[in-house]
Amino acid sequence: MFKPLELFVGLRYIRAKRRNQFISFISITSIMGIILGVTALITVLSVMNGFVTELRERILSMTSHVVVNGFDGELQDWQSVAAQIQKHQPEVIGLAPFIQGEGMLTAGQQVKGVMVRGVYPEEEIKVSDVADKMIEGQFNDLKAGNYNIILGKGLARYLGVMIGDKVTLVTPKALSTPAGILPRLKRFTVSGVFEVGQNEYDTALAFVHLKDAAKLYRMGENVSGIRLKLDDLFAATQVSNQLSIFLRGSYWVTDWSRQHANFFRAVHLEKRMMFLILMIIVIVAAFNILSALVMVVRDKQSDIAILRTLGTSPRSIMMIFIVQGTVIGIAGTLLGMAGGVSLALNVAAVVSFIEQLFSVQFMPADVYFISDFPSELHWDDVLQVCAFAFLISVVATLYPAWNASRTQPAEALRYE
């Protein structure tokens, strides 16, 4: 694209001269600004990707990929529905029925509203990781008729109960007696405690055996729905759409992306805003490129005039300064990409070193659910950041280059 003359002169103007040290200093700061901006962008976006993945895994450890519910809150003949799903959906690698209802747990003077989930322990472990999240007791301790209950860590701490303690579960299903309307309640024995790392589960979810939940909520042989686990969690939307068409009847099919749509939409918006905010660093560096080139054009007025008198076209003059700004942009972008990728791949080690060096802890485990800095490098983010930084650098050269191309030799050499 560039002729040897434009490339030679443009590269020559980048090198320092005794009379334009200040201009060279601005060029260096421009490169450093682009390096800093690109490095920061790649690192921050990678850390945000890591946090999103970590949160998604924690959410999906308790939330199934796809859920099939009955429209009226009850699913009849769930075994037949499960057989149809397994027959026509090879993507399903696990399914489990469940009964879900609201209630209040009381222990002493403490009262807490909870979401009660009745499950078959041997089936639930096929669709969730709750058995691996147990910190006290075993998930298989849930036995039909024993009325055991497993609580989240925050919920157990709030109620002040431990394994073996009794809690009372009060449900909205009322009893009509000669004495009036009375709430249904049942004493349960705490048999286990789990910790997922998500506040909505650790402080407001309790597990009981499905048979006990069926009696408590008067479900009979019905269940609330069927939870499905897929071999590819990102195929959940496609599978749920197919099931909505295939399962004709009073069924409501949803997937994890719809259940937590607001959360992931907020995270996506936050990532986009962080991209725009950090890109300001690159834009400031681009303004430095612009100011440096403006001063170079003013400093090289006589050189430009001589080139014009020798027959150099305005387009060639313009390309000389575009080359200069483009080289600065390429150098800053490539070095920033190298620094950003290196830092993103080793951010955990870097943060750990800084914490040990200054004896601080950025995310204490007793305050934050995620106490480390997960990082996940996406090359599409890297390419997007580098392309945007390079584009800004090139755009910043256009005005000074155009201004240089308009130089009139007679005016520039009048006082030489």
N, C-alpha and C positions, 0 to 999 in steps of 0.2 A: 504493500500500500504506500509506504514511504520510499522516496528516492534516496540514494546514498547521500546527496547534499543535505536534505532535510534531517536525516538521521544523524549525520556527522555533526552538523552545527547544533542540533538540539541536544545531543549528548555532551558536546563541548561546553554548552552554557550551564549544564548541571554542575560541572566541576568548579571548585573554588578558585577565585582569583583574588589578588591582593586588594583590589579596589571594590569587590562585591562580597566580602566576607559576611556581611549582614544578610544579604540575599541568600547565600548558601546556608546560613544558620536557619533561616525561615524554611528553606527546603527540607532541611534535616528534621525540624520540628513537625513539618507536615507529614513526613514519612513516619515519624514516631507516633503522631496522632492517629494515623490510619492503622498502624500496627496495634496500638493500644485499643482502638475501637473494635477492630476485627477480632482480636484476642478475647476481649471482654464479651463480645456478642456470642462467639462460638462457645465459650466456657459457660456463660449464664444459660444459654439455650440448652446446652447439654445437661446441666444440673437440673433445669426445669423438666426436661424429658425424663431424667432419672427419678425425680420426685413423682411425676405423673405415673410412671410405670410402677413405682413402689406403692403408691396409693391405690392404683388399679388392682394390683395383686392382693392388697389387703382387703379391698372391697369385695373382690371376687372370691376371696377365701371364705366368705360368708354368704355372698349373693350368687345364685346360680346364673349360668349363661342365658338360659331361657326358662320362662315359667309359663305353664298352662294352667289357668284358673277357670272355675265355673263363673258364669256371669252373676249368679245370685250368691256367690261366696261359697258354694258347695259343688264339688265335682263328684258325680255319681259314677259307679262302676269304673274306678280309676285303673283297675288292672287291664280292662279292655282297651282303654285309651292308651295306656303305656305300651301295650302289645302293638297297637297300630303305629305308634311313634317309632318304636324300635324296628319295625318291619320296613317302613318307608323312609326313614331318616338314618342312613348309615353314619352320619356325622356325630350322632349321639353316642357317647361312650359311657354314660351313666345317667340314671334317673332315680328319683326318690319322691314318694308322696309326703305331704306335710299338711298339718292343720295349724293355722295361724289365727290368733285372736288377741284382743287387748285384755288387760287386767291390772290389778293393783296388788303389789306384794307388801305385806306388813310383817315387821319383826320388832317386837317391843313397841316403842313409840315412833318408829320410823315407818313411813309409808312412801312407796315409789310406784309410779305408773310404769308398766313394762309391756313389751310385746312378747307374747308366749308363742313358742313354736313347738308343736308336737311332731316328733319324727320317729322313724325306725332307725336306731343307731347304726345297724349294719348296712342300711341303705344310704343314710345321710353322708357317711364317709366317702361315698362314691361321687358326690356332687359338691362337697365343701371340704375345707381343711380344718374344721373345728376340732377334730380329734387330735391334730398336731398342735393345736393352740392351747391344749389343756395344761394348766400350771399346777392344779391339784385335782386328784381323783382321775378316773377314767371315763371316757365318753360312753363306753359299753355298760357302765353302771346303771344306765337307764333301763329299768325292767318294768314290764307291764304289770300293773297292780301294786307295785311298791311305792308309787307316788314319790319318786325321787325327782330332783330338779337340779339343773346345772345353770349357774349364774355367771355373768360377766364379772371381771375383776372389780370394775368401778361400782357395779351394782351391789356386789357382796360387801365391798368396803362401806358403801353408803348405809346399807342395812345393818352393818356390824355383825355379820354372821360368818361362820366357818363351816367346814365339812362336819356333818352330823347335827347341825343346828336345825331348828324348825322354823319355817316361814309359812304364812297364810296367803293363799292366792284367792283374790276376790275377782269374780268375772261379772261382766254386764248382763249375763243371762240370769234373769231373776226367777225366783220361785213364787208361785201363788199358793198361799197357805191360809187357813182360817184366821191366822193372826195378821194377815195382810201380805204385801209384796216384800219378799226378803231376797237379798242378793245371794247368789251361789258362791260358796267359799269352800276351800279345801286346804288341809294342812299337808305341806310337802317337806321332805327332808333334803337338805342341801347335800348333794353327793359329789359335786365337782365345781371347779372354777376355771374359766378360760380367759385368755387375753389375746385379742386380735390386734390391738393398736389403733382401733377406730372407736371414737367416743360413742357414736350412735349404737354400736354393738356392745361395747364393754360396760355401758351404763344403763342399757334399756332392753336387753334381750335375755330371755331365759328359755332353756330347753327342757322339755318333758317328753315322756314316751307318748307315741301317737295314740295308743289305746287309752291312756289316762286323759289325754286332751280330748279325745272323742267323747268320753263320758262327761267331762267337765263342761264342754261346749255343746253337748247334745247333738253330736254329728252322726251318731250311729255308725254305719259302714262307709259313710261319705268322708271325703277329705276336702281341704281348701283348694288343693291343686297339686301339680307335679313339677318338681324342679329338675331341669336337664343340664347336663354338662356335655360340652362339645369338644371334639378334638382340636378345633380352631376357634378361639373365643371371638375372633374378628368376623367369623361367619355367622354370628348370632342373629344379626338383623335379617340376613337372607333366610336363615332357617326359620325364624319366627314368622316371616312373611309366607313362606311355603306352608308352615303348619296352619296358619290362619285360613289358607285356601283349602288345605287338605282336610282339616278337622271341621267338618260341617256340623253345626249345632251350636249350643249355648256355651261357647268357649271363648275365653279372652287370653290371647297369647302376647306376651311382652318379653323383652330381653334386657340385659344389663345396661346397654347404652341408653335405653329409654328411661329406665328406672333412675339412673343418675345423670340424666341429660343436662340438668342445670349445673351440676358440679363440673362436668367435663367441659361444658360450654364456658363456664367462668374461667377455668384453667386455660383454655385456648385463648380467650380474650386477654387474660393476664400475660400470656406468652407473647401475643402480638403487641401489646402495649409496651412490654419490656424491650422488644425488638426496636420499636420506634424510639423509645427513650435513649437506649444505648447507641442507636444510630446517630444521635446528635453529636457524639464524639467524632464520628467519621465526617459529619457535615462541617464541624468546626475545622477539622484538618483540611477539608476541601477549600474552605475559605482562606486558610493559610496558603494553599497552593495558588489560589486566585491572586492573593495579594503579592505573593512572591513573583508570579509571572508578570503582574502589572509593573512591579519595580524593575524586573529584568527588561521588559519592553521599553520602559523609560530610560534605563541605563544604556540600552543598546540601540538607541535611536540612530546614531551615526552609522553603526554597523549595518543596520537594516537599510538605511538609505544607500549605502555603498553597494549592498547586494542588489538593490532595486536598479541602480544605474548599470550594474553588470548584466542585467537582463533577467533577474529572478522575478518570477511572477508573484502577485499577491497571494495566490493559493499556496505557493511553496513557502512563503514567509509565514503564513498561517500554520502550515504543517510543522514548521520548525518548533514552534511553541507548543503545539499539541503533543509533539514527541516528548518535549521536556516534561510536561505535566503528566502524560501517560506513563512515562518511565517511573516517575515518583509514585503514581498510583499502583502500578504493577509491583514495584518493590515493596511498598507498604502492605499491599494486600497479600502477597505471597508470604512475607515474613510474619504477618499477623495470623495467616492461616496455619502456618507451622507452629507458632506459639499457642494458638487457640486449641488446635488438635492435641498437642502435647499436654497442655494443661488440663483439657477435658478428660483425657485418658488417665491422668494421674491426680485428679483433684482431691481424692480421698487421702492420698499420701501427703500431698501438699498441705491440706488442712490439718492433718494429724501432726505434721512437723511444726506448723505455726502454733498449734495448741500446746505442744510440748515446749516450744521455745519461749513462749510468753506465759506459760502456766495458766491458760484460760481454756474454757470449753464453750464453744459457740452455741451448741444445741444440747444442753444437759438432758440425760435420759429420763430424769424424774420430772421434767417439764414438758418435753416434746415427745410425741410418739415415734418420730423418726429422728434418731440422735446422730446419724452420720450424713454425709453428703453424697447421695447416689448420683452417678453421672452416666448418661447414655448418649453417645455421639451419633447423630443422624447426618449422613453425608448430604442429604438434600438441604438441611439447614446450613451446612458449611458452604455449599455452592451458592445458595441464595444470598448469604452474607457477603461472600467474596464478589459476586456479580454486582451487588448493590454498591459496595464500596468502590469497585473499579469504575462503575458507571458514574458515580458522583465525582470521582477524580477526573474523568474525561470531560464531563460537563463543565467542571470548574475551569478548564483550560480554554473554553470556547470564546469567552469575552476578551481576555487578554490577547489571544491569537488573532481574533478578528480585528481588534484595535491595532495590532502590529501590522496587519496586512493593509491597513488604510494609511500607513505612514507615507508622506510625500517627500521624496528625496530632496527637493529644493528647499523646503521648509526645514528639514532636519539638518541640512548642511549649511544653512545660512550663516551661522555664527562659528563654524568650524574653521 
